[in-house]
Amino acid sequence: LNLGLLVCIECSGIHRQIGVHISKVRSLTLDTRVWSSKGTVHMFEHIGNSVSNALWEANATARDKPAPGAALAEKERFVR
């Protein structure tokens, strides 16, 4: 939650496998208590994926980042 970005279901699974001591993921549909706070929703609206990606993927090239339709193994390599 603290990064303010959304990931696909496949990438969320990869992040969960890494472990909660490294990466924490919340579900948009299952973790409804998280989204009841207007402050949380406001943060996501203002940070968003573009701002977060500019920070966390600053050193990644377009060739490094897998396309949405990429194989799961390729996405896992990128996340780890």
PDB file of N, CA, C and O in Angstrom:
ATOM      1  N   LEU A   1       0.800  -1.202   0.000  1.00  0.00           N
ATOM      2  CA  LEU A   1       0.000   0.000   0.000  1.00  0.00           C
ATOM      3  C   LEU A   1       0.841   1.264   0.000  1.00  0.00           C
ATOM      4  O   LEU A   1       0.456   2.273  -0.590  1.00  0.00           O
ATOM      5  N   ASN A   2       1.955   1.210   0.642  1.00  0.00           N
ATOM      6  CA  ASN A   2       2.755   2.425   0.785  1.00  0.00           C
ATOM      7  C   ASN A   2       3.388   2.898  -0.517  1.00  0.00           C
ATOM      8  O   ASN A   2       3.882   4.024  -0.579  1.00  0.00           O
ATOM      9  N   LEU A   3       3.387   2.074  -1.550  1.00  0.00           N
ATOM     10  CA  LEU A   3       3.960   2.506  -2.829  1.00  0.00           C
ATOM     11  C   LEU A   3       2.914   3.129  -3.742  1.00  0.00           C
ATOM     12  O   LEU A   3       3.263   3.837  -4.687  1.00  0.00           O
ATOM     13  N   GLY A   4       1.652   2.879  -3.479  1.00  0.00           N
ATOM     14  CA  GLY A   4       0.580   3.507  -4.231  1.00  0.00           C
ATOM     15  C   GLY A   4       0.475   3.073  -5.671  1.00  0.00           C
ATOM     16  O   GLY A   4       0.207   3.901  -6.542  1.00  0.00           O
ATOM     17  N   LEU A   5       0.681   1.781  -5.953  1.00  0.00           N
ATOM     18  CA  LEU A   5       0.541   1.317  -7.328  1.00  0.00           C
ATOM     19  C   LEU A   5      -0.256   0.027  -7.406  1.00  0.00           C
ATOM     20  O   LEU A   5      -0.407  -0.695  -6.420  1.00  0.00           O
ATOM     21  N   LEU A   6      -0.758  -0.244  -8.592  1.00  0.00           N
ATOM     22  CA  LEU A   6      -1.540  -1.447  -8.846  1.00  0.00           C
ATOM     23  C   LEU A   6      -0.752  -2.385  -9.747  1.00  0.00           C
ATOM     24  O   LEU A   6      -0.076  -1.944 -10.677  1.00  0.00           O
ATOM     25  N   VAL A   7      -0.842  -3.687  -9.466  1.00  0.00           N
ATOM     26  CA  VAL A   7      -0.190  -4.700 -10.289  1.00  0.00           C
ATOM     27  C   VAL A   7      -1.212  -5.746 -10.701  1.00  0.00           C
ATOM     28  O   VAL A   7      -2.250  -5.902 -10.058  1.00  0.00           O
ATOM     29  N   CYS A   8      -0.914  -6.453 -11.764  1.00  0.00           N
ATOM     30  CA  CYS A   8      -1.814  -7.497 -12.255  1.00  0.00           C
ATOM     31  C   CYS A   8      -1.818  -8.677 -11.293  1.00  0.00           C
ATOM     32  O   CYS A   8      -0.971  -8.761 -10.403  1.00  0.00           O
ATOM     33  N   ILE A   9      -2.753  -9.572 -11.466  1.00  0.00           N
ATOM     34  CA  ILE A   9      -2.902 -10.731 -10.592  1.00  0.00           C
ATOM     35  C   ILE A   9      -1.661 -11.631 -10.633  1.00  0.00           C
ATOM     36  O   ILE A   9      -1.268 -12.185  -9.607  1.00  0.00           O
ATOM     37  N   GLU A  10      -1.049 -11.781 -11.800  1.00  0.00           N
ATOM     38  CA  GLU A  10       0.154 -12.614 -11.903  1.00  0.00           C
ATOM     39  C   GLU A  10       1.312 -12.004 -11.116  1.00  0.00           C
ATOM     40  O   GLU A  10       1.990 -12.704 -10.365  1.00  0.00           O
ATOM     41  N   CYS A  11       1.539 -10.711 -11.287  1.00  0.00           N
ATOM     42  CA  CYS A  11       2.639 -10.044 -10.576  1.00  0.00           C
ATOM     43  C   CYS A  11       2.367  -9.989  -9.081  1.00  0.00           C
ATOM     44  O   CYS A  11       3.302 -10.062  -8.285  1.00  0.00           O
ATOM     45  N   SER A  12       1.106  -9.862  -8.684  1.00  0.00           N
ATOM     46  CA  SER A  12       0.808  -9.869  -7.249  1.00  0.00           C
ATOM     47  C   SER A  12       1.159 -11.224  -6.646  1.00  0.00           C
ATOM     48  O   SER A  12       1.641 -11.289  -5.515  1.00  0.00           O
ATOM     49  N   GLY A  13       0.926 -12.298  -7.381  1.00  0.00           N
ATOM     50  CA  GLY A  13       1.308 -13.626  -6.913  1.00  0.00           C
ATOM     51  C   GLY A  13       2.813 -13.765  -6.747  1.00  0.00           C
ATOM     52  O   GLY A  13       3.287 -14.377  -5.790  1.00  0.00           O
ATOM     53  N   ILE A  14       3.559 -13.197  -7.680  1.00  0.00           N
ATOM     54  CA  ILE A  14       5.030 -13.227  -7.591  1.00  0.00           C
ATOM     55  C   ILE A  14       5.490 -12.466  -6.350  1.00  0.00           C
ATOM     56  O   ILE A  14       6.369 -12.929  -5.622  1.00  0.00           O
ATOM     57  N   HIS A  15       4.895 -11.298  -6.112  1.00  0.00           N
ATOM     58  CA  HIS A  15       5.257 -10.507  -4.940  1.00  0.00           C
ATOM     59  C   HIS A  15       4.910 -11.247  -3.649  1.00  0.00           C
ATOM     60  O   HIS A  15       5.663 -11.183  -2.677  1.00  0.00           O
ATOM     61  N   ARG A  16       3.789 -11.939  -3.635  1.00  0.00           N
ATOM     62  CA  ARG A  16       3.418 -12.708  -2.440  1.00  0.00           C
ATOM     63  C   ARG A  16       4.410 -13.840  -2.182  1.00  0.00           C
ATOM     64  O   ARG A  16       4.709 -14.147  -1.027  1.00  0.00           O
ATOM     65  N   GLN A  17       4.920 -14.459  -3.235  1.00  0.00           N
ATOM     66  CA  GLN A  17       5.887 -15.550  -3.081  1.00  0.00           C
ATOM     67  C   GLN A  17       7.207 -15.060  -2.499  1.00  0.00           C
ATOM     68  O   GLN A  17       7.903 -15.817  -1.822  1.00  0.00           O
ATOM     69  N   ILE A  18       7.555 -13.821  -2.752  1.00  0.00           N
ATOM     70  CA  ILE A  18       8.795 -13.252  -2.229  1.00  0.00           C
ATOM     71  C   ILE A  18       8.755 -13.231  -0.704  1.00  0.00           C
ATOM     72  O   ILE A  18       9.774 -13.447  -0.047  1.00  0.00           O
ATOM     73  N   GLY A  19       7.581 -12.970  -0.148  1.00  0.00           N
ATOM     74  CA  GLY A  19       7.415 -12.932   1.304  1.00  0.00           C
ATOM     75  C   GLY A  19       6.998 -11.563   1.795  1.00  0.00           C
ATOM     76  O   GLY A  19       7.420 -10.538   1.261  1.00  0.00           O
ATOM     77  N   VAL A  20       6.162 -11.560   2.822  1.00  0.00           N
ATOM     78  CA  VAL A  20       5.637 -10.290   3.334  1.00  0.00           C
ATOM     79  C   VAL A  20       6.703  -9.444   4.022  1.00  0.00           C
ATOM     80  O   VAL A  20       6.491  -8.251   4.242  1.00  0.00           O
ATOM     81  N   HIS A  21       7.827 -10.030   4.362  1.00  0.00           N
ATOM     82  CA  HIS A  21       8.905  -9.238   4.963  1.00  0.00           C
ATOM     83  C   HIS A  21       9.613  -8.379   3.916  1.00  0.00           C
ATOM     84  O   HIS A  21      10.385  -7.484   4.261  1.00  0.00           O
ATOM     85  N   ILE A  22       9.351  -8.652   2.644  1.00  0.00           N
ATOM     86  CA  ILE A  22       9.965  -7.888   1.550  1.00  0.00           C
ATOM     87  C   ILE A  22       8.916  -7.115   0.752  1.00  0.00           C
ATOM     88  O   ILE A  22       9.118  -5.945   0.424  1.00  0.00           O
ATOM     89  N   SER A  23       7.800  -7.768   0.442  1.00  0.00           N
ATOM     90  CA  SER A  23       6.794  -7.156  -0.417  1.00  0.00           C
ATOM     91  C   SER A  23       5.390  -7.484   0.096  1.00  0.00           C
ATOM     92  O   SER A  23       5.060  -8.651   0.310  1.00  0.00           O
ATOM     93  N   LYS A  24       4.575  -6.459   0.290  1.00  0.00           N
ATOM     94  CA  LYS A  24       3.209  -6.659   0.772  1.00  0.00           C
ATOM     95  C   LYS A  24       2.229  -6.266  -0.332  1.00  0.00           C
ATOM     96  O   LYS A  24       2.368  -5.218  -0.964  1.00  0.00           O
ATOM     97  N   VAL A  25       1.245  -7.122  -0.548  1.00  0.00           N
ATOM     98  CA  VAL A  25       0.257  -6.906  -1.608  1.00  0.00           C
ATOM     99  C   VAL A  25      -1.132  -6.976  -0.992  1.00  0.00           C
ATOM    100  O   VAL A  25      -1.394  -7.816  -0.130  1.00  0.00           O
ATOM    101  N   ARG A  26      -2.009  -6.105  -1.428  1.00  0.00           N
ATOM    102  CA  ARG A  26      -3.400  -6.126  -0.994  1.00  0.00           C
ATOM    103  C   ARG A  26      -4.292  -6.327  -2.212  1.00  0.00           C
ATOM    104  O   ARG A  26      -3.981  -5.861  -3.308  1.00  0.00           O
ATOM    105  N   SER A  27      -5.389  -7.018  -2.009  1.00  0.00           N
ATOM    106  CA  SER A  27      -6.348  -7.269  -3.078  1.00  0.00           C
ATOM    107  C   SER A  27      -7.366  -6.137  -3.137  1.00  0.00           C
ATOM    108  O   SER A  27      -7.821  -5.642  -2.106  1.00  0.00           O
ATOM    109  N   LEU A  28      -7.716  -5.734  -4.355  1.00  0.00           N
ATOM    110  CA  LEU A  28      -8.739  -4.695  -4.512  1.00  0.00           C
ATOM    111  C   LEU A  28     -10.113  -5.193  -4.098  1.00  0.00           C
ATOM    112  O   LEU A  28     -10.941  -4.410  -3.634  1.00  0.00           O
ATOM    113  N   THR A  29     -10.366  -6.483  -4.260  1.00  0.00           N
ATOM    114  CA  THR A  29     -11.695  -7.024  -3.970  1.00  0.00           C
ATOM    115  C   THR A  29     -11.799  -7.745  -2.625  1.00  0.00           C
ATOM    116  O   THR A  29     -12.865  -7.732  -2.011  1.00  0.00           O
ATOM    117  N   LEU A  30     -10.728  -8.367  -2.158  1.00  0.00           N
ATOM    118  CA  LEU A  30     -10.794  -9.142  -0.920  1.00  0.00           C
ATOM    119  C   LEU A  30     -10.456  -8.327   0.328  1.00  0.00           C
ATOM    120  O   LEU A  30     -11.027  -8.576   1.390  1.00  0.00           O
ATOM    121  N   ASP A  31      -9.565  -7.385   0.229  1.00  0.00           N
ATOM    122  CA  ASP A  31      -9.132  -6.591   1.378  1.00  0.00           C
ATOM    123  C   ASP A  31      -9.904  -5.271   1.444  1.00  0.00           C
ATOM    124  O   ASP A  31      -9.321  -4.190   1.362  1.00  0.00           O
ATOM    125  N   THR A  32     -11.218  -5.382   1.592  1.00  0.00           N
ATOM    126  CA  THR A  32     -12.083  -4.197   1.503  1.00  0.00           C
ATOM    127  C   THR A  32     -11.847  -3.193   2.622  1.00  0.00           C
ATOM    128  O   THR A  32     -12.061  -1.998   2.419  1.00  0.00           O
ATOM    129  N   ARG A  33     -11.413  -3.639   3.792  1.00  0.00           N
ATOM    130  CA  ARG A  33     -11.170  -2.701   4.898  1.00  0.00           C
ATOM    131  C   ARG A  33     -10.069  -1.703   4.553  1.00  0.00           C
ATOM    132  O   ARG A  33     -10.103  -0.553   4.991  1.00  0.00           O
ATOM    133  N   VAL A  34      -9.106  -2.143   3.777  1.00  0.00           N
ATOM    134  CA  VAL A  34      -8.002  -1.257   3.377  1.00  0.00           C
ATOM    135  C   VAL A  34      -8.528  -0.090   2.557  1.00  0.00           C
ATOM    136  O   VAL A  34      -8.055   1.037   2.701  1.00  0.00           O
ATOM    137  N   TRP A  35      -9.503  -0.356   1.699  1.00  0.00           N
ATOM    138  CA  TRP A  35      -9.980   0.648   0.755  1.00  0.00           C
ATOM    139  C   TRP A  35     -11.105   1.503   1.321  1.00  0.00           C
ATOM    140  O   TRP A  35     -11.621   2.374   0.620  1.00  0.00           O
ATOM    141  N   SER A  36     -11.499   1.276   2.573  1.00  0.00           N
ATOM    142  CA  SER A  36     -12.569   2.079   3.161  1.00  0.00           C
ATOM    143  C   SER A  36     -12.073   3.460   3.584  1.00  0.00           C
ATOM    144  O   SER A  36     -12.870   4.375   3.796  1.00  0.00           O
ATOM    145  N   SER A  37     -10.762   3.604   3.703  1.00  0.00           N
ATOM    146  CA  SER A  37     -10.188   4.892   4.092  1.00  0.00           C
ATOM    147  C   SER A  37     -10.086   5.813   2.879  1.00  0.00           C
ATOM    148  O   SER A  37      -9.492   5.450   1.864  1.00  0.00           O
ATOM    149  N   LYS A  38     -10.665   7.001   2.991  1.00  0.00           N
ATOM    150  CA  LYS A  38     -10.585   7.964   1.892  1.00  0.00           C
ATOM    151  C   LYS A  38      -9.147   8.408   1.659  1.00  0.00           C
ATOM    152  O   LYS A  38      -8.772   8.739   0.534  1.00  0.00           O
ATOM    153  N   GLY A  39      -8.340   8.414   2.722  1.00  0.00           N
ATOM    154  CA  GLY A  39      -6.938   8.797   2.587  1.00  0.00           C
ATOM    155  C   GLY A  39      -6.170   7.820   1.711  1.00  0.00           C
ATOM    156  O   GLY A  39      -5.324   8.231   0.917  1.00  0.00           O
ATOM    157  N   THR A  40      -6.458   6.525   1.850  1.00  0.00           N
ATOM    158  CA  THR A  40      -5.783   5.509   1.038  1.00  0.00           C
ATOM    159  C   THR A  40      -6.156   5.674  -0.428  1.00  0.00           C
ATOM    160  O   THR A  40      -5.287   5.660  -1.299  1.00  0.00           O
ATOM    161  N   VAL A  41      -7.432   5.827  -0.698  1.00  0.00           N
ATOM    162  CA  VAL A  41      -7.891   6.008  -2.079  1.00  0.00           C
ATOM    163  C   VAL A  41      -7.297   7.289  -2.653  1.00  0.00           C
ATOM    164  O   VAL A  41      -6.861   7.310  -3.804  1.00  0.00           O
ATOM    165  N   HIS A  42      -7.278   8.341  -1.872  1.00  0.00           N
ATOM    166  CA  HIS A  42      -6.702   9.623  -2.313  1.00  0.00           C
ATOM    167  C   HIS A  42      -5.227   9.455  -2.668  1.00  0.00           C
ATOM    168  O   HIS A  42      -4.765   9.987  -3.677  1.00  0.00           O
ATOM    169  N   MET A  43      -4.483   8.712  -1.832  1.00  0.00           N
ATOM    170  CA  MET A  43      -3.064   8.481  -2.091  1.00  0.00           C
ATOM    171  C   MET A  43      -2.872   7.766  -3.432  1.00  0.00           C
ATOM    172  O   MET A  43      -2.009   8.147  -4.222  1.00  0.00           O
ATOM    173  N   PHE A  44      -3.681   6.722  -3.686  1.00  0.00           N
ATOM    174  CA  PHE A  44      -3.561   5.979  -4.934  1.00  0.00           C
ATOM    175  C   PHE A  44      -3.899   6.850  -6.137  1.00  0.00           C
ATOM    176  O   PHE A  44      -3.269   6.733  -7.189  1.00  0.00           O
ATOM    177  N   GLU A  45      -4.876   7.707  -5.987  1.00  0.00           N
ATOM    178  CA  GLU A  45      -5.256   8.592  -7.084  1.00  0.00           C
ATOM    179  C   GLU A  45      -4.144   9.594  -7.408  1.00  0.00           C
ATOM    180  O   GLU A  45      -3.967   9.964  -8.569  1.00  0.00           O
ATOM    181  N   HIS A  46      -3.404  10.030  -6.407  1.00  0.00           N
ATOM    182  CA  HIS A  46      -2.380  11.044  -6.629  1.00  0.00           C
ATOM    183  C   HIS A  46      -0.998  10.485  -6.926  1.00  0.00           C
ATOM    184  O   HIS A  46      -0.225  11.108  -7.654  1.00  0.00           O
ATOM    185  N   ILE A  47      -0.676   9.327  -6.379  1.00  0.00           N
ATOM    186  CA  ILE A  47       0.622   8.726  -6.695  1.00  0.00           C
ATOM    187  C   ILE A  47       0.498   7.980  -8.007  1.00  0.00           C
ATOM    188  O   ILE A  47       1.126   8.353  -8.998  1.00  0.00           O
ATOM    189  N   GLY A  48      -0.300   6.938  -8.022  1.00  0.00           N
ATOM    190  CA  GLY A  48      -0.544   6.175  -9.243  1.00  0.00           C
ATOM    191  C   GLY A  48       0.678   5.452  -9.776  1.00  0.00           C
ATOM    192  O   GLY A  48       1.793   5.649  -9.291  1.00  0.00           O
ATOM    193  N   ASN A  49       0.461   4.619 -10.772  1.00  0.00           N
ATOM    194  CA  ASN A  49       1.522   3.802 -11.347  1.00  0.00           C
ATOM    195  C   ASN A  49       2.582   4.619 -12.080  1.00  0.00           C
ATOM    196  O   ASN A  49       3.757   4.254 -12.048  1.00  0.00           O
ATOM    197  N   SER A  50       2.209   5.694 -12.729  1.00  0.00           N
ATOM    198  CA  SER A  50       3.188   6.479 -13.488  1.00  0.00           C
ATOM    199  C   SER A  50       4.270   7.043 -12.576  1.00  0.00           C
ATOM    200  O   SER A  50       5.458   6.941 -12.884  1.00  0.00           O
ATOM    201  N   VAL A  51       3.871   7.629 -11.471  1.00  0.00           N
ATOM    202  CA  VAL A  51       4.838   8.213 -10.538  1.00  0.00           C
ATOM    203  C   VAL A  51       5.669   7.112  -9.892  1.00  0.00           C
ATOM    204  O   VAL A  51       6.891   7.222  -9.800  1.00  0.00           O
ATOM    205  N   SER A  52       5.002   6.052  -9.445  1.00  0.00           N
ATOM    206  CA  SER A  52       5.715   4.944  -8.804  1.00  0.00           C
ATOM    207  C   SER A  52       6.686   4.272  -9.762  1.00  0.00           C
ATOM    208  O   SER A  52       7.821   3.975  -9.387  1.00  0.00           O
ATOM    209  N   ASN A  53       6.257   4.032 -10.987  1.00  0.00           N
ATOM    210  CA  ASN A  53       7.139   3.395 -11.975  1.00  0.00           C
ATOM    211  C   ASN A  53       8.341   4.270 -12.297  1.00  0.00           C
ATOM    212  O   ASN A  53       9.440   3.759 -12.516  1.00  0.00           O
ATOM    213  N   ALA A  54       8.144   5.573 -12.328  1.00  0.00           N
ATOM    214  CA  ALA A  54       9.274   6.480 -12.600  1.00  0.00           C
ATOM    215  C   ALA A  54      10.349   6.337 -11.533  1.00  0.00           C
ATOM    216  O   ALA A  54      11.538   6.480 -11.820  1.00  0.00           O
ATOM    217  N   LEU A  55       9.934   6.058 -10.310  1.00  0.00           N
ATOM    218  CA  LEU A  55      10.895   5.877  -9.226  1.00  0.00           C
ATOM    219  C   LEU A  55      11.477   4.472  -9.209  1.00  0.00           C
ATOM    220  O   LEU A  55      12.697   4.309  -9.234  1.00  0.00           O
ATOM    221  N   TRP A  56      10.622   3.454  -9.166  1.00  0.00           N
ATOM    222  CA  TRP A  56      11.066   2.076  -8.962  1.00  0.00           C
ATOM    223  C   TRP A  56      11.654   1.435 -10.206  1.00  0.00           C
ATOM    224  O   TRP A  56      12.397   0.460 -10.103  1.00  0.00           O
ATOM    225  N   GLU A  57      11.338   1.960 -11.374  1.00  0.00           N
ATOM    226  CA  GLU A  57      11.866   1.403 -12.621  1.00  0.00           C
ATOM    227  C   GLU A  57      12.794   2.388 -13.318  1.00  0.00           C
ATOM    228  O   GLU A  57      13.003   2.300 -14.528  1.00  0.00           O
ATOM    229  N   ALA A  58      13.342   3.309 -12.569  1.00  0.00           N
ATOM    230  CA  ALA A  58      14.178   4.362 -13.155  1.00  0.00           C
ATOM    231  C   ALA A  58      15.370   3.804 -13.926  1.00  0.00           C
ATOM    232  O   ALA A  58      15.774   4.380 -14.936  1.00  0.00           O
ATOM    233  N   ASN A  59      15.929   2.706 -13.469  1.00  0.00           N
ATOM    234  CA  ASN A  59      17.105   2.132 -14.126  1.00  0.00           C
ATOM    235  C   ASN A  59      16.765   0.997 -15.087  1.00  0.00           C
ATOM    236  O   ASN A  59      17.660   0.421 -15.706  1.00  0.00           O
ATOM    237  N   ALA A  60      15.499   0.677 -15.214  1.00  0.00           N
ATOM    238  CA  ALA A  60      15.083  -0.397 -16.129  1.00  0.00           C
ATOM    239  C   ALA A  60      14.920   0.160 -17.538  1.00  0.00           C
ATOM    240  O   ALA A  60      14.386   1.253 -17.730  1.00  0.00           O
ATOM    241  N   THR A  61      15.380  -0.596 -18.505  1.00  0.00           N
ATOM    242  CA  THR A  61      15.165  -0.196 -19.903  1.00  0.00           C
ATOM    243  C   THR A  61      13.853  -0.800 -20.386  1.00  0.00           C
ATOM    244  O   THR A  61      13.312  -1.710 -19.758  1.00  0.00           O
ATOM    245  N   ALA A  62      13.354  -0.299 -21.484  1.00  0.00           N
ATOM    246  CA  ALA A  62      12.125  -0.847 -22.060  1.00  0.00           C
ATOM    247  C   ALA A  62      12.301  -2.327 -22.379  1.00  0.00           C
ATOM    248  O   ALA A  62      11.342  -3.097 -22.327  1.00  0.00           O
ATOM    249  N   ARG A  63      13.519  -2.720 -22.706  1.00  0.00           N
ATOM    250  CA  ARG A  63      13.802  -4.127 -23.015  1.00  0.00           C
ATOM    251  C   ARG A  63      13.723  -5.001 -21.757  1.00  0.00           C
ATOM    252  O   ARG A  63      13.376  -6.179 -21.842  1.00  0.00           O
ATOM    253  N   ASP A  64      14.042  -4.428 -20.595  1.00  0.00           N
ATOM    254  CA  ASP A  64      14.003  -5.170 -19.333  1.00  0.00           C
ATOM    255  C   ASP A  64      12.583  -5.464 -18.871  1.00  0.00           C
ATOM    256  O   ASP A  64      12.300  -6.556 -18.378  1.00  0.00           O
ATOM    257  N   LYS A  65      11.697  -4.499 -19.028  1.00  0.00           N
ATOM    258  CA  LYS A  65      10.345  -4.606 -18.505  1.00  0.00           C
ATOM    259  C   LYS A  65       9.483  -5.507 -19.399  1.00  0.00           C
ATOM    260  O   LYS A  65       9.362  -5.258 -20.599  1.00  0.00           O
ATOM    261  N   PRO A  66       8.886  -6.553 -18.813  1.00  0.00           N
ATOM    262  CA  PRO A  66       8.062  -7.458 -19.621  1.00  0.00           C
ATOM    263  C   PRO A  66       6.745  -6.802 -20.041  1.00  0.00           C
ATOM    264  O   PRO A  66       6.196  -5.967 -19.323  1.00  0.00           O
ATOM    265  N   ALA A  67       6.262  -7.187 -21.192  1.00  0.00           N
ATOM    266  CA  ALA A  67       4.977  -6.709 -21.698  1.00  0.00           C
ATOM    267  C   ALA A  67       3.854  -7.383 -20.911  1.00  0.00           C
ATOM    268  O   ALA A  67       4.080  -8.434 -20.311  1.00  0.00           O
ATOM    269  N   PRO A  68       2.660  -6.811 -20.898  1.00  0.00           N
ATOM    270  CA  PRO A  68       1.552  -7.427 -20.164  1.00  0.00           C
ATOM    271  C   PRO A  68       1.293  -8.886 -20.550  1.00  0.00           C
ATOM    272  O   PRO A  68       0.887  -9.678 -19.699  1.00  0.00           O
ATOM    273  N   GLY A  69       1.513  -9.247 -21.785  1.00  0.00           N
ATOM    274  CA  GLY A  69       1.266 -10.619 -22.231  1.00  0.00           C
ATOM    275  C   GLY A  69       2.466 -11.544 -22.111  1.00  0.00           C
ATOM    276  O   GLY A  69       2.433 -12.665 -22.618  1.00  0.00           O
ATOM    277  N   ALA A  70       3.527 -11.092 -21.448  1.00  0.00           N
ATOM    278  CA  ALA A  70       4.756 -11.880 -21.324  1.00  0.00           C
ATOM    279  C   ALA A  70       4.513 -13.132 -20.478  1.00  0.00           C
ATOM    280  O   ALA A  70       3.560 -13.208 -19.702  1.00  0.00           O
ATOM    281  N   ALA A  71       5.395 -14.100 -20.651  1.00  0.00           N
ATOM    282  CA  ALA A  71       5.308 -15.345 -19.888  1.00  0.00           C
ATOM    283  C   ALA A  71       5.524 -15.052 -18.404  1.00  0.00           C
ATOM    284  O   ALA A  71       6.215 -14.099 -18.045  1.00  0.00           O
ATOM    285  N   LEU A  72       4.930 -15.875 -17.552  1.00  0.00           N
ATOM    286  CA  LEU A  72       5.048 -15.698 -16.114  1.00  0.00           C
ATOM    287  C   LEU A  72       6.504 -15.715 -15.660  1.00  0.00           C
ATOM    288  O   LEU A  72       6.885 -14.944 -14.779  1.00  0.00           O
ATOM    289  N   ALA A  73       7.314 -16.578 -16.246  1.00  0.00           N
ATOM    290  CA  ALA A  73       8.732 -16.663 -15.873  1.00  0.00           C
ATOM    291  C   ALA A  73       9.456 -15.351 -16.155  1.00  0.00           C
ATOM    292  O   ALA A  73      10.327 -14.947 -15.384  1.00  0.00           O
ATOM    293  N   GLU A  74       9.107 -14.690 -17.243  1.00  0.00           N
ATOM    294  CA  GLU A  74       9.736 -13.408 -17.587  1.00  0.00           C
ATOM    295  C   GLU A  74       9.330 -12.330 -16.585  1.00  0.00           C
ATOM    296  O   GLU A  74      10.156 -11.510 -16.184  1.00  0.00           O
ATOM    297  N   LYS A  75       8.062 -12.332 -16.183  1.00  0.00           N
ATOM    298  CA  LYS A  75       7.598 -11.370 -15.174  1.00  0.00           C
ATOM    299  C   LYS A  75       8.273 -11.626 -13.835  1.00  0.00           C
ATOM    300  O   LYS A  75       8.644 -10.684 -13.135  1.00  0.00           O
ATOM    301  N   GLU A  76       8.433 -12.894 -13.475  1.00  0.00           N
ATOM    302  CA  GLU A  76       9.066 -13.237 -12.212  1.00  0.00           C
ATOM    303  C   GLU A  76      10.535 -12.779 -12.200  1.00  0.00           C
ATOM    304  O   GLU A  76      11.021 -12.276 -11.188  1.00  0.00           O
ATOM    305  N   ARG A  77      11.222 -12.954 -13.308  1.00  0.00           N
ATOM    306  CA  ARG A  77      12.614 -12.504 -13.409  1.00  0.00           C
ATOM    307  C   ARG A  77      12.704 -10.994 -13.180  1.00  0.00           C
ATOM    308  O   ARG A  77      13.612 -10.521 -12.495  1.00  0.00           O
ATOM    309  N   PHE A  78      11.779 -10.250 -13.743  1.00  0.00           N
ATOM    310  CA  PHE A  78      11.788  -8.794 -13.604  1.00  0.00           C
ATOM    311  C   PHE A  78      11.500  -8.369 -12.163  1.00  0.00           C
ATOM    312  O   PHE A  78      12.163  -7.479 -11.630  1.00  0.00           O
ATOM    313  N   VAL A  79      10.515  -9.003 -11.541  1.00  0.00           N
ATOM    314  CA  VAL A  79      10.122  -8.630 -10.177  1.00  0.00           C
ATOM    315  C   VAL A  79      11.234  -8.944  -9.184  1.00  0.00           C
ATOM    316  O   VAL A  79      11.515  -8.146  -8.290  1.00  0.00           O
ATOM    317  N   ARG A  80      11.861 -10.093  -9.338  1.00  0.00           N
ATOM    318  CA  ARG A  80      12.916 -10.483  -8.389  1.00  0.00           C
ATOM    319  C   ARG A  80      14.171  -9.698  -8.671  1.00  0.00           C
ATOM    320  O   ARG A  80      15.178  -9.875  -7.985  1.00  0.00           O
TER     321      ARG A  80
END
